[in-house]
Amino acid sequence: MAKGCKMSPRPDQTPTQPHVMTAHSEPRFPLAGVWLGAIPWVLFPLAGRRSGQYTMNHDYSKKTPDGASFDRSGSQDSLDELSMDDYWKELENIHETRRNNHEERVALVVKEPDEGELEEEWLKEAGLSNLFGESSGDPLESMVFLSTLTRTQKAAVEKRIETVTQTMRKKNKQHQIPDVRDIFRLQNDSKGKVCDGSEPSTVRTSENKNETQDGTKGPKFNLGTDEQESTLEDMLVLDTDINLEISFAEQAANLKDSSAGKMWKGGGGDTLLPNFRLPKDKTGTTKIGDLAPQDMKKVYSLALIELTALYDTLGTEFKQQKAVKIKTKDSGLFGVPLSVLLEQDQKKVPGSKIPLIFQKLIAQIEEATLETEGLLRIPGVATRVKSLCQELEAKFYEGTFNWENVKQHDAASLLKLFIRELPQPLLTVEYLKAFQDVQNLPLKNQQLQALNLLVLLLPEANRDTLKVLLEFLQRVIDHRDKNKMTLNNVAMVMAPNLFTFHGFGSKTIEQSEFVMAAGTANLMRFMIQYQKLLWTIPKFIVNQVRKQNTESQKKEKKDKAMKKLLKKMACDREKHEKQEKTPNDADVPQGVIRVQAPHLSKVSMAIQLTEELKASDIVARFLSQKSGNVQTLKKEEVCLYEIGGNIGERCLDDDTYMKDLHQLNPNAEWVIKPKQS
């Protein structure tokens, strides 16, 4: 049997150990932070857990004698016993697959970190390692970065630096151990100014720097903040709105222990999903993929610090797991790392960002129809799935595999198998536990905020693959009237495949299967329902990136002052010659921008800014200029880009109001060009 290929059970296959079923009333009890209402089941792990045994107290009286399926066309928004039944059936299918596989599994070893090691790794991931001893780099770059952080973000950094500093002193390392107060002394003067010398709009500090706002003893040092104070009323919009303009951790800190916070309680208790909306932003919504790589690197660091600050504020421990490298397959399809798969795929299809086998399996499922009842829930035939898996391993890249032999339920089983058999989980070893811990956050909007930040932290290959998966699952749900697969049903079926990772060993599997079952299923619902919001970069993070770029530019100008002085006359002469030849921004009157479009027939146009002018209006104006000599591009193929000024590069969404954005970034250039894949 090809390595990585596992057998799926038949729908009517009898488990190795039968379920123990008893009559059971319908109690109310909490499970993993989620209050499950009237659900007539309780799970108890048995001593024989390693062979996949478990005891289920479940009332099967609603099952018809001939095994007909339940009516699954119920509510989309709340957990019910039928949808949870889907979860346990899927879990049993997974156990059957593993029991029927006689290969030895290589468990992924998660290293227990030494004292301070996690914090040191965290600072490295946040881009702050150059503040310490042996690390190379300019500490002033970190000073610029730190000057843009919010109060809660700075507190999170302070906490980790304090731990690392103490650990380094205990270990008596040879290199110099800096005093944390010296690291940050450039940021604030006696009046509370930020590092560039400008007054923050509002600086919130206690008179006693060692005392927090509630009077308790705080850190030994304080970074101050240039975060603008926001009143509670600013954040208390409708409960269906997600505030992306204010730091999530700051919102949590202001809501904590307040009457408003109590009003919002029940994020884990009520299983109904709110209709969270993505708020409109006049300066444009920024999606993952809209920013240049250098700005996305800053986004990653800020997202890590913000997520840590949010967890700290809410009293939830945030720890990144660290996997010890193990030997994995260097070729094939199933059980192969995403990076290896993409390397193989890019030889066949240059620029591939999603594994080709993953795309093909989804296409095969959709080719039939998404209206098939029980799609994703009903497993394929075990012998056929095993045979197909072996054949795919041998023939997929040769292009000789016959896809006509693949039935829809078999393709769905292969898709789930692909996800499960990744040597590291799709949600990554580092952040899988953090994803699972989202269910412990008290409010639904906070859970959503945490998921948003976690998606930003995923490696590009994992994030892109997850996005394609969630979009596919939503298309399945869109046909729920026919296929009887509601949001709940799909979430219950997919959660075990995404969250129960075999590589962590039996202890973690038991936790995620039995203790965290309902919680991870709820997270799956969140990820499907709110996927558009999860792939949005919060405005406050984009603004922090803008501020970092502005501060870095100021620093660069000071560093290059002498060089610029020596070249001033040559630059002025070149600029003067350019002005004589072609019009440029200096010729554009106030309230007008010049837009360049090198790939279109009209390569340049002066645009008058008005209150209602949107990015889509400018693109439409250029595309209306026809020319037979230039390749015709469709609207969906091009984007108006904001380039330079306080941003590297940003693809603007259609509803961006250009006057508002120009005020935010007056030094930007505006270019229409094909969207980057």
TIZA-737613 format. One record per residue (C-alpha): x, y, z; residue number from 1. Coordinates in pm, 1 decimal. Each point is the difference from the previous one (the first is absolute). Layout:
REM residues N
          u          v          w   nuba
          X          Y          Z    NUM
...
REM end
This chain:
REM residues 677
          u          v          w   nuba
        0.0        0.0        0.0      1
      131.5      345.2      -89.8      2
      124.8      191.3      300.6      3
     -247.6      257.1      118.9      4
     -302.3     -178.0     -149.5      5
     -253.0     -100.6      265.0      6
     -325.8     -190.1      -21.9      7
     -335.4      161.2       69.0      8
     -283.9     -210.6      144.3      9
     -316.7      -86.2     -178.9     10
     -305.6      187.1      127.5     11
     -148.2     -323.6      127.9     12
      324.4     -140.6      139.5     13
      -21.2     -131.0      356.6     14
      251.8      158.3      238.6     15
      260.5     -222.9      162.8     16
     -155.2       73.2      339.3     17
     -375.1       67.3       14.9     18
     -135.6      316.5      156.5     19
     -149.7      -37.9      345.0     20
     -342.3      163.4      -21.5     21
     -229.2       81.5      292.0     22
     -311.9      203.7       40.3     23
       98.6      348.7       99.2     24
     -184.9      313.3       91.7     25
       90.2      334.2     -154.3     26
      214.9      189.7      254.9     27
      165.1      334.1      -40.4     28
      373.4       -0.9       53.1     29
      303.6      200.0     -112.5     30
      264.7     -154.2     -223.1     31
      329.7      174.1      -72.0     32
     -140.0      343.0       69.7     33
     -306.2      -49.7     -221.1     34
     -339.8      -45.7      162.7     35
     -172.0     -267.7     -198.3     36
     -365.2       37.4       93.9     37
     -211.8     -311.5      -29.8     38
      231.1     -253.7     -162.0     39
      -70.0     -365.0       93.6     40
      351.7     -139.5        5.5     41
      302.1      -28.9      225.3     42
      337.6     -143.8      -91.0     43
      234.5     -190.4      226.3     44
      347.0     -115.0     -110.0     45
       61.2     -369.4       68.4     46
      315.7     -177.8      105.5     47
       30.3     -141.4     -349.0     48
       14.9      344.9     -157.5     49
      303.1      -78.9     -215.5     50
     -203.8     -232.7     -214.4     51
     -260.3      270.7      -54.6     52
     -254.0     -129.4      251.9     53
     -236.9      233.8      173.8     54
     -330.0      -24.3      177.2     55
     -284.9      216.1     -121.5     56
     -317.1       57.2      195.8     57
     -235.0       86.0     -282.8     58
     -366.2      -35.3      -72.3     59
      -21.8     -152.8     -348.0     60
     -375.9      -29.1       12.7     61
      -32.5      264.9     -268.7     62
      186.3     -216.3     -248.4     63
     -228.9     -182.1     -235.2     64
       14.1     -382.3       -3.3     65
      124.3      -17.2     -355.8     66
      285.3      242.1       68.2     67
     -153.9      289.0     -192.8     68
      164.8      333.8       55.8     69
     -133.5      262.8      236.8     70
     -173.8      310.8     -122.3     71
      296.1      239.7      -13.1     72
     -170.5      308.5     -127.9     73
      -27.9      167.6      339.8     74
      145.7      319.1      139.2     75
      329.5      131.2     -134.1     76
       86.6      188.2      312.2     77
      -12.5     -227.0      303.1     78
      159.0     -327.7       99.0     79
     -237.1     -293.4       20.3     80
       31.4     -369.4       75.6     81
      -22.7     -100.1     -364.7     82
      291.0      217.6     -108.2     83
      208.6     -122.1      297.5     84
      -87.0     -351.6     -107.4     85
      172.8       82.8     -329.1     86
      310.8       94.1      196.6     87
       19.4     -332.6      184.1     88
      -69.7     -201.4     -312.3     89
      278.6      181.0     -183.1     90
      231.4      -58.7      294.4     91
      -80.9     -370.5       -4.9     92
       74.2       -5.3     -374.0     93
      341.4      151.3       71.5     94
       70.7     -258.8      272.1     95
     -104.8     -280.7     -231.1     96
      238.3      132.4     -262.5     97
      283.8       -1.6      249.9     98
      -87.3     -342.7      142.3     99
       -7.2     -149.2     -349.0    100
      341.7      143.9      -77.1    101
      281.5     -225.9      119.6    102
      285.9      241.9      -62.1    103
      189.5      144.9      292.7    104
      -72.1      368.6       46.2    105
      280.5      242.9       60.7    106
     -133.3      236.1      263.6    107
       98.5      363.1      -19.5    108
      200.3       76.6      312.3    109
      -85.5      327.9      167.1    110
      298.1      120.0      200.4    111
      -57.6      117.0      355.5    112
      163.5      345.5        3.9    113
      253.3      106.9      259.1    114
      -66.1      296.9      224.9    115
      -11.4      319.9     -201.6    116
       43.7     -185.7     -330.8    117
     -357.6       65.0     -114.1    118
       28.7      370.2       80.7    119
      333.0       25.6     -180.7    120
     -149.5     -172.8     -305.1    121
     -303.9      228.3       23.5    122
      220.1      311.8       -9.2    123
      183.7     -143.2     -298.5    124
     -330.2      -65.3     -182.4    125
     -112.8      353.2       85.5    126
      314.9      141.1     -159.4    127
      145.8      124.9      328.5    128
      293.1     -237.0       47.1    129
      250.2      272.0      -95.1    130
      -59.3      161.3      338.2    131
      206.4     -273.2      165.5    132
      367.0      -87.4       23.7    133
      121.8     -220.5     -284.1    134
     -264.2       96.3     -254.6    135
      108.0      221.3     -285.9    136
     -196.2      294.5     -129.1    137
      -75.4      356.9       88.3    138
     -186.4       32.0      333.6    139
     -133.7      336.0     -121.1    140
     -214.6     -187.7     -252.1    141
     -169.5     -172.1      291.7    142
      -39.4      336.7      171.7    143
     -193.4      123.9     -301.7    144
     -211.5     -315.4        9.7    145
      -68.7       29.0      373.8    146
      -99.7      365.4      -31.7    147
     -306.8     -103.4     -202.3    148
     -134.4     -256.1      247.6    149
     -313.0       42.1      208.6    150
       -7.1       -7.3      379.2    151
     -100.0     -368.4       17.5    152
      244.8      -99.6     -274.5    153
      283.4      167.2      189.4    154
     -102.9     -176.6      319.6    155
       21.0     -334.7     -183.8    156
      350.2       84.3     -124.2    157
      106.8      117.4      346.0    158
     -117.0     -325.0      156.6    159
      203.6     -215.1     -241.1    160
      310.0      218.5       22.8    161
      -11.8      -14.1      378.3    162
      -15.9     -382.3       -8.1    163
      286.4      -29.2     -249.8    164
      213.2      250.9      192.5    165
      -44.6     -190.5      325.9    166
       76.1     -330.2     -173.1    167
      315.4      137.5     -159.4    168
      122.9      127.8      334.7    169
      -68.3     -337.7      161.8    170
      193.2     -177.8     -274.0    171
      278.3      257.3       34.8    172
       51.9       28.4     -373.3    173
      330.0      146.0     -116.6    174
     -139.0      272.0     -223.2    175
     -126.6      324.5      147.6    176
     -347.8      -10.1      151.0    177
     -165.5      336.4      -58.2    178
     -222.8      171.2      247.8    179
     -349.4       10.2     -144.7    180
      -44.8      360.2      109.2    181
      307.5       92.7     -204.9    182
     -147.5     -174.1     -304.3    183
     -307.8      215.6       10.1    184
      137.4      323.2      146.3    185
        3.6      171.1     -339.5    186
     -371.4      -38.2      -34.5    187
     -118.2      237.3      270.1    188
      131.2      319.5      149.7    189
     -112.0      141.6      330.8    190
     -311.5      141.1     -166.4    191
     -105.8     -334.2     -148.6    192
      104.0       74.3     -359.6    193
       38.7     -280.9     -247.0    194
      336.8      -78.6     -157.4    195
      -28.1      245.5     -288.6    196
      -46.6      285.1      245.5    197
     -362.5       69.7      -88.9    198
     -270.0       15.5      261.9    199
     -236.1     -297.4       -7.3    200
     -363.0       95.9      -38.7    201
      -78.9     -156.6      335.1    202
      246.8     -170.7      232.5    203
     -155.8     -223.5      260.3    204
      237.1      -52.5      290.9    205
      -33.3      -21.0      373.3    206
      170.0      254.5      221.4    207
      186.3     -291.3      152.1    208
      168.1     -178.8     -292.0    209
       11.8     -325.5      195.2    210
     -373.3       -0.2       49.9    211
     -265.8     -101.0     -248.8    212
     -329.7      173.0      -62.2    213
     -180.4     -213.9      255.1    214
      260.3       76.1      268.1    215
      172.5     -338.4       -6.4    216
      374.4      -38.5      -37.4    217
       99.8       -5.1     -361.9    218
      325.6      -65.0     -188.2    219
      324.5      151.7      117.0    220
       13.0      214.9     -311.4    221
     -249.8      173.2     -223.5    222
       18.9       72.2     -370.1    223
     -273.1      261.1        4.2    224
     -236.3       16.5     -296.5    225
      -84.3      217.9     -292.1    226
     -334.0     -178.0      -38.8    227
     -287.8      241.7      -20.2    228
     -235.8      -49.5      292.7    229
     -335.8     -131.1     -110.1    230
     -308.2       20.3      212.4    231
     -215.8     -304.3       53.5    232
     -274.8      164.5     -201.3    233
      229.9        8.6     -302.3    234
       14.2     -379.6        1.1    235
     -353.2      -85.2      102.6    236
     -148.2      -12.1     -343.3    237
     -259.9     -258.4      -92.2    238
       83.3     -344.9      133.8    239
       24.2     -125.5     -357.8    240
      275.5      245.3      -93.3    241
      367.8      -91.7       27.9    242
      216.9      300.4       83.3    243
      316.7      -18.0     -211.2    244
      118.4      353.6       73.9    245
       95.5      -50.3      364.6    246
      242.3     -261.3      130.9    247
     -187.1     -316.6      100.3    248
      194.5      -22.5      325.7    249
      -80.0      363.6       78.3    250
     -367.6      -70.8      -55.9    251
       20.6     -300.8      232.5    252
      181.2      201.3      266.4    253
     -262.9      274.5       -9.2    254
     -288.2     -246.2        7.4    255
      148.9     -213.6      273.5    256
     -196.6       10.0      323.6    257
     -228.7      270.3     -140.4    258
     -376.9       -9.4      -17.4    259
       29.6        3.0     -376.8    260
      227.0     -300.9       17.6    261
     -264.3     -188.1      196.2    262
     -257.3       91.1     -263.0    263
      217.0     -168.9     -261.4    264
       52.4     -311.7      208.8    265
     -111.8     -334.9     -129.1    266
      237.4      -41.5     -292.4    267
       53.4     -362.0       92.7    268
     -340.8      -58.7      153.9    269
     -235.1       84.7     -282.4    270
       60.3     -220.3     -302.0    271
     -179.9      236.5     -238.1    272
      237.4      173.5     -237.8    273
      -39.7      379.7      -15.5    274
      -18.7      164.9     -338.1    275
      338.8      166.2       29.0    276
       54.7      256.8     -272.7    277
      320.0      119.0     -161.3    278
      -14.9      377.1       58.4    279
       44.3      234.9     -292.5    280
      320.9      202.7        3.6    281
       15.4      309.5     -218.6    282
      376.5      -41.4      -38.7    283
      -54.2     -353.8     -126.9    284
      -13.8     -349.2      147.5    285
      336.1     -177.9      -10.3    286
       -2.4     -372.5      -71.3    287
      282.0     -250.2       38.0    288
      190.0       18.9     -326.3    289
      -65.8      371.6      -53.4    290
      324.3      113.3      163.9    291
      360.0      -24.2     -118.7    292
      219.2     -269.9      165.5    293
      199.2      252.1      204.8    294
     -320.9      135.1      155.3    295
     -142.2     -351.2       54.7    296
      311.0      -78.2      204.3    297
      -91.3      289.7      228.5    298
     -361.3     -122.6       10.8    299
      121.3     -341.6      120.3    300
      200.4      150.1      286.9    301
     -285.8      227.8      102.8    302
     -256.1     -282.3      -19.3    303
      213.9     -219.6      225.7    304
       39.3      275.4      258.5    305
     -369.4       94.8      -21.6    306
     -117.5     -360.4       41.4    307
      228.9      -44.1      300.4    308
     -127.8      326.2      149.4    309
     -360.6     -110.6      -54.5    310
       60.3     -335.9      170.1    311
      188.0      171.9      285.2    312
     -284.1      248.3       51.2    313
     -259.9     -277.5        9.5    314
      207.2     -221.6      229.8    315
       52.9     -277.5     -256.0    316
      346.2     -149.5      -31.2    317
      155.9       36.2     -342.8    318
      279.7     -240.7      -75.8    319
      139.5      -91.1     -337.5    320
       79.2     -368.2      -35.6    321
      339.5      -94.7     -136.1    322
       34.7     -318.6     -203.7    323
      322.9     -192.8      -23.6    324
       83.3      -64.6     -364.4    325
      -71.1     -353.8     -113.4    326
       66.5     -183.2     -322.7    327
     -288.4       37.9     -243.8    328
      -73.3     -119.5     -352.3    329
      179.3      197.5     -268.1    330
     -236.6      -97.9     -280.7    331
     -353.5     -124.4      -59.0    332
     -341.7      140.7       85.3    333
     -130.9     -120.5      337.2    334
      203.8       56.0      315.0    335
      229.7      248.7     -177.4    336
       78.7      348.5      140.2    337
     -174.6      288.6     -176.9    338
      334.9      154.3      -90.2    339
      111.6     -320.2     -175.4    340
     -331.8      -32.7     -180.9    341
       17.6      355.2     -129.6    342
      358.7      -46.4     -109.8    343
     -110.7     -303.9     -202.4    344
     -304.8      180.4     -135.2    345
      189.6      310.0     -109.7    346
      209.8     -215.7     -230.5    347
     -324.0      -97.3     -174.5    348
     -190.4      328.4       39.5    349
      227.4      298.7       75.6    350
     -138.3      233.0      265.3    351
     -221.3     -263.1      167.4    352
     -102.4      109.5      350.4    353
     -249.6     -278.3       77.0    354
       94.6     -371.4      -27.4    355
     -122.0     -129.7     -336.3    356
     -140.6     -320.6      150.1    357
     -201.2      208.5      247.4    358
     -143.4      214.6     -279.3    359
      -76.7     -304.6     -214.0    360
     -184.7     -184.8      276.6    361
     -220.6      303.7       62.4    362
      -64.3       35.8     -373.1    363
      -88.1     -370.4      -21.0    364
     -255.1       34.2      281.1    365
     -157.0      305.9     -161.9    366
       -0.2     -150.1     -347.9    367
     -284.4     -235.0       88.1    368
     -227.7      224.6      203.5    369
        5.5      161.2      341.9    370
     -363.3     -101.0       49.2    371
       85.1     -360.6       91.3    372
     -160.1      -79.3      335.8    373
      253.9      -64.4      274.6    374
      293.1      143.6     -196.1    375
      313.2       -4.9      222.3    376
     -193.5     -189.5      269.7    377
      -34.7     -334.5     -178.0    378
      342.7     -166.2      -33.0    379
      125.0     -172.1     -311.7    380
       34.7     -376.4      -31.1    381
      309.1     -109.5      192.6    382
      152.9     -234.6     -259.0    383
      -59.5      245.8     -281.0    384
      150.5      293.5      190.9    385
      307.1     -206.8       83.6    386
       44.6     -101.6     -363.8    387
      -50.8      356.2     -126.5    388
      252.6      133.6      247.0    389
      265.0     -245.3     -118.5    390
      -76.1       70.9     -364.4    391
       14.2      377.2       50.9    392
      341.7      -27.7      163.0    393
      127.8     -186.9     -305.2    394
     -172.5      180.4     -287.7    395
     -105.5      353.8      101.3    396
      312.5      185.2     -110.6    397
       34.8     -220.3     -306.7    398
     -342.3      119.4     -114.1    399
     -121.7     -356.5      -58.3    400
     -248.4      -22.9      287.5    401
     -356.8      -61.7     -117.6    402
     -224.0      238.3      195.3    403
     -313.3     -157.4     -148.0    404
       48.0     -284.9      248.2    405
      -29.2      234.2      299.9    406
     -346.8       17.0      151.9    407
     -106.3      312.9      187.4    408
       -3.2     -145.2      353.3    409
      339.3     -161.4      -65.1    410
      141.9      336.5     -108.9    411
     -139.6      160.9      317.8    412
      165.2     -271.6      212.3    413
      330.3       55.7     -181.1    414
      -25.5      375.9       61.4    415
      -46.6      -50.3      373.7    416
      275.4     -260.7       -0.1    417
      238.7      246.9     -161.9    418
      -66.0      254.7      277.3    419
       38.8     -255.0      280.3    420
      316.5     -155.4     -137.2    421
      201.7      319.2      -29.2    422
      316.6      -61.0      206.4    423
      -71.2      328.4      175.4    424
     -355.4      129.1       50.0    425
     -145.2      248.7     -246.9    426
      -38.3      242.4      292.4    427
      371.9      -65.1       81.2    428
      162.8     -156.3      305.1    429
       84.1      346.5      132.4    430
     -357.6      128.9        4.6    431
     -232.0     -303.3       13.2    432
      -33.3       27.7      378.2    433
      -57.4      376.0      -29.2    434
     -281.1      -69.7     -248.1    435
     -150.6     -252.0      241.8    436
       30.5      245.9      289.6    437
     -210.9      258.5     -185.1    438
     -308.0     -179.1      135.3    439
      104.7      103.3      353.7    440
      -33.2      372.2      -72.2    441
     -313.2      139.9      165.3    442
     -167.4      188.1     -287.4    443
      -78.6      -99.3     -354.9    444
      143.7      320.7     -145.6    445
      325.3      -67.8      188.7    446
        8.6     -354.8     -135.9    447
      -40.8      139.7     -348.9    448
      271.0      261.0       58.2    449
      241.1     -270.6      120.0    450
      -74.5     -216.3     -304.4    451
       63.3      301.3     -224.0    452
      346.0       49.8      154.0    453
       81.3     -371.8      -13.9    454
      -80.1      -13.3     -371.3    455
      243.9      289.5      -49.6    456
      268.3     -205.3      177.6    457
      -31.4     -311.2     -217.4    458
      269.3      -63.9     -261.8    459
     -112.5      103.4     -345.8    460
      -37.2     -356.4     -134.2    461
     -211.5     -109.1      298.5    462
     -212.1      314.5      -12.6    463
      -63.1      -24.1     -374.3    464
      -94.7     -369.2       24.5    465
     -229.9       67.5      295.9    466
     -169.5      279.6     -193.6    467
      -73.3     -227.3     -296.8    468
     -138.0     -263.3      238.7    469
     -232.3      242.9      181.6    470
     -126.7      146.6     -327.0    471
      -80.4     -351.9     -122.0    472
     -181.7      -85.3      324.1    473
     -211.6      313.2      -36.0    474
      -98.4     -107.1     -352.0    475
     -110.6     -335.2      142.0    476
     -209.6      180.5      261.4    477
     -154.9      218.8     -268.9    478
     -172.4     -317.1     -129.4    479
     -126.0     -107.8      344.4    480
     -363.0      -16.2     -113.2    481
       96.4     -290.3     -225.3    482
      301.3     -161.7      166.0    483
     -130.8       43.2      359.0    484
      344.7      125.4      104.6    485
      -54.7      313.8      207.2    486
      274.4      210.7      152.6    487
      -22.0     -212.3      314.5    488
       17.4     -331.1     -184.9    489
      300.2      102.9     -208.5    490
      179.0      142.1      305.2    491
      -57.7     -318.8      199.8    492
      133.7     -217.0     -281.1    493
      306.2      213.5      -73.6    494
      105.8       93.5      355.8    495
      149.5     -343.4       83.2    496
      200.5        9.1     -323.3    497
      144.1      345.8       67.7    498
       46.0       -2.4      377.7    499
       82.2     -362.3       94.1    500
      360.2      -32.1     -108.0    501
      151.0     -347.0       34.2    502
      354.3      125.5       39.0    503
      -44.9      140.0      350.1    504
      -49.5     -344.3      153.9    505
     -286.5     -150.7      196.7    506
      -22.8      260.8      278.0    507
      -71.8      291.7     -230.1    508
     -228.3     -211.9     -218.6    509
     -209.3      -90.7      301.8    510
      -22.1      362.7      103.7    511
     -106.6      125.6     -341.5    512
     -238.7     -290.6      -62.9    513
     -176.7      -24.1      332.1    514
       47.6      317.3      200.4    515
       16.9      248.1     -285.6    516
     -247.7     -158.9     -241.2    517
     -275.7      259.3       11.3    518
      247.3      286.3       26.5    519
      196.8      -93.1     -311.0    520
     -324.6      -60.9     -189.1    521
     -106.7      351.6       93.1    522
      334.7      135.0     -121.4    523
      -56.7     -177.9     -329.2    524
     -337.4      174.4      -29.3    525
      165.8      335.5       67.9    526
      268.9      -59.2     -259.9    527
     -253.3      -89.8     -268.7    528
     -260.2      262.4       86.3    529
      236.6      295.2       40.9    530
      277.3      -90.6     -244.5    531
      -18.6      334.0     -184.6    532
       57.3      185.8      323.8    533
      281.4     -236.3      104.1    534
      196.5       86.1     -315.0    535
      -23.9      372.9       73.2    536
      297.2      185.6      149.4    537
     -138.5      218.7      282.1    538
       24.8      371.6      -68.6    539
      185.2       70.6      324.8    540
      278.0     -236.8     -110.4    541
       18.2      161.7     -345.8    542
       21.2      339.9      171.9    543
      283.3     -128.2      219.0    544
      181.8     -114.9     -314.2    545
      -49.4      347.0     -148.8    546
      142.7      159.8      311.9    547
      300.6     -234.1        1.2    548
       71.2       89.0     -361.7    549
      -28.3      371.3       77.6    550
      234.0      -26.3      298.7    551
      248.7     -211.1     -198.1    552
       -1.7      256.4     -278.4    553
       78.1      275.8      251.0    554
      288.9     -204.4      132.3    555
      130.2      -70.4     -350.3    556
      -17.7      368.5      -87.0    557
      215.5       87.9      298.6    558
      249.9     -274.6      -84.0    559
       26.5      114.4     -359.9    560
       -4.2      374.5       63.3    561
      363.7       52.6      -93.8    562
      -24.9     -220.0     -308.1    563
     -305.3      188.1     -119.1    564
      172.4      332.2       53.5    565
      288.0     -101.0     -225.4    566
     -239.4     -112.5     -274.0    567
     -248.4      281.5       37.3    568
      109.7      203.3     -297.4    569
        6.0     -304.0     -232.4    570
     -346.5     -109.9      117.4    571
     -142.6      348.4      -43.0    572
      139.4       21.4     -350.8    573
     -144.5     -343.1      -90.9    574
     -336.9       96.0      145.1    575
       -1.2      325.5     -195.5    576
       72.4     -184.2     -325.7    577
     -279.1     -248.3       73.9    578
     -247.3      279.3       64.2    579
       78.6      153.6     -339.2    580
      -66.7     -328.8     -182.1    581
     -309.2     -148.8      163.5    582
     -264.1      105.9      249.9    583
       32.2     -150.5      345.6    584
     -150.1       26.4      346.0    585
      146.2      347.0       47.9    586
     -215.8      116.9     -290.1    587
     -315.3     -152.7      146.0    588
     -215.6      259.3      177.7    589
     -129.1      -54.0      350.5    590
     -290.0     -243.7       21.2    591
      119.0     -187.6     -309.2    592
      204.5     -321.7      -21.3    593
      183.9     -142.8     -296.4    594
      -67.5     -368.7      -64.7    595
      239.4     -208.6     -208.8    596
     -111.1     -305.3     -199.6    597
      300.2     -132.4     -195.4    598
     -185.2     -314.8     -113.4    599
     -305.1      180.3     -139.0    600
      -57.2      209.1     -310.3    601
      -31.0      317.8      206.9    602
      325.5       -1.3      196.2    603
      -54.6      309.6      212.6    604
     -292.3      210.9      112.0    605
      -57.3      288.0      242.9    606
     -296.0      -79.5      224.9    607
     -198.2      261.5      193.9    608
      -68.0     -122.8      353.8    609
     -358.0       25.3      121.0    610
     -174.8     -120.5      312.5    611
     -164.8     -290.7     -182.2    612
      283.4     -106.9     -232.6    613
       90.2     -366.0       52.3    614
      288.0     -215.4     -121.9    615
     -240.7     -193.0     -224.9    616
     -100.5      326.0     -173.5    617
      360.9       73.5      -93.6    618
       59.1     -353.0     -132.7    619
     -322.6       17.5     -203.7    620
      105.0      334.7     -148.4    621
      330.4     -145.0     -122.4    622
     -155.5     -320.1     -133.6    623
     -250.1      202.8     -202.1    624
      289.8      132.8     -208.9    625
       12.3     -260.5     -279.8    626
      300.0      -66.1     -220.3    627
       68.8     -273.7     -250.9    628
      374.8        9.1       61.9    629
      -14.7      -89.0      369.8    630
     -109.3     -331.3      151.5    631
     -347.3       31.3      147.9    632
      -16.7      -64.7      374.0    633
     -318.5      -69.2      194.3    634
      -98.6      191.3      310.8    635
       51.4     -300.7      226.8    636
      354.1      -46.1     -136.4    637
      132.6      341.4       99.5    638
       23.0      199.3      320.0    639
       73.0      359.5       95.1    640
      309.1       -8.5      221.9    641
      105.7      243.6      270.0    642
      380.2        5.2      -18.3    643
      250.1      176.1      224.1    644
      -47.6      272.5      254.9    645
      -80.7     -176.8      326.6    646
      -70.9     -339.7     -159.2    647
      208.2     -233.0     -212.9    648
     -271.5     -100.8     -242.1    649
     -371.4      -69.5       45.6    650
     -265.2     -125.7     -239.4    651
     -311.6      210.7       60.9    652
     -343.8     -149.8       28.6    653
     -268.3      140.1     -229.8    654
     -175.7      195.6      276.2    655
      303.5      202.3      108.0    656
      -84.4      372.4       12.6    657
      297.5      161.8     -166.8    658
      -20.3      340.6      166.7    659
        6.1     -156.5      347.7    660
      291.0     -225.3      -91.7    661
      193.9      286.5     -159.1    662
      -31.0      193.5      324.2    663
      138.1     -302.9      187.7    664
      290.1      -45.8     -242.3    665
       56.4      323.0     -197.2    666
      342.4     -108.2     -128.3    667
     -115.6     -321.5     -164.3    668
       10.5      -74.0     -370.2    669
     -302.0     -155.4     -170.8    670
       49.3     -274.9     -256.5    671
     -245.8     -230.8     -178.4    672
      158.2     -335.5      -81.9    673
      -90.2     -370.9      -17.4    674
      -75.8     -162.9      333.7    675
      282.5     -202.9      144.3    676
      -78.5     -371.2       20.1    677
REM end
